[in-house]
Amino acid sequence: KSYADVLDHIKGGIAAGMFEEDRYAILTGHIETYKSGISNLQRLKVLGKVATKMQLEGKLETVLYAKVDRENGTNKYLLETQNNGMNTARSPQGLFEPIIPNDYGFVISKLDEFYK
């Protein structure tokens, strides 16, 4: 129903010992393209007006966008780590290069290094 409800749910899980001490949440989803003035922009596709108004991505410190580049007839799966002018991708300065391999193990290891 609201962002506060999400936080309360997470706090309940922490209190119940359901999470390890070092924890990351990875949210995957589809993007939607929408018009803002004359520009086409992208954001996380969510159901309902309340979820859209919550601007979930704005509450996260790291937002990565998946992309596929075709190189020499082979697909290369990547993650954008910085805003390309159309999306809301972002990560702390110095954490990642602007484009990285689509590899959650790599992402988690970099987050571990950065926050410890």
Secondary structure, DSSP 8 states (H G I E B T S, - for coil): --HHHHHHHHHHHHHTT-S-SS--------EEEEEETTEEEEEE--SSHHHHHHTGGGG-S-B-EEEEEEETTEEEEEEE-S--SSS--B--TTTS-SEEES-HHHHHHHHHHHH-
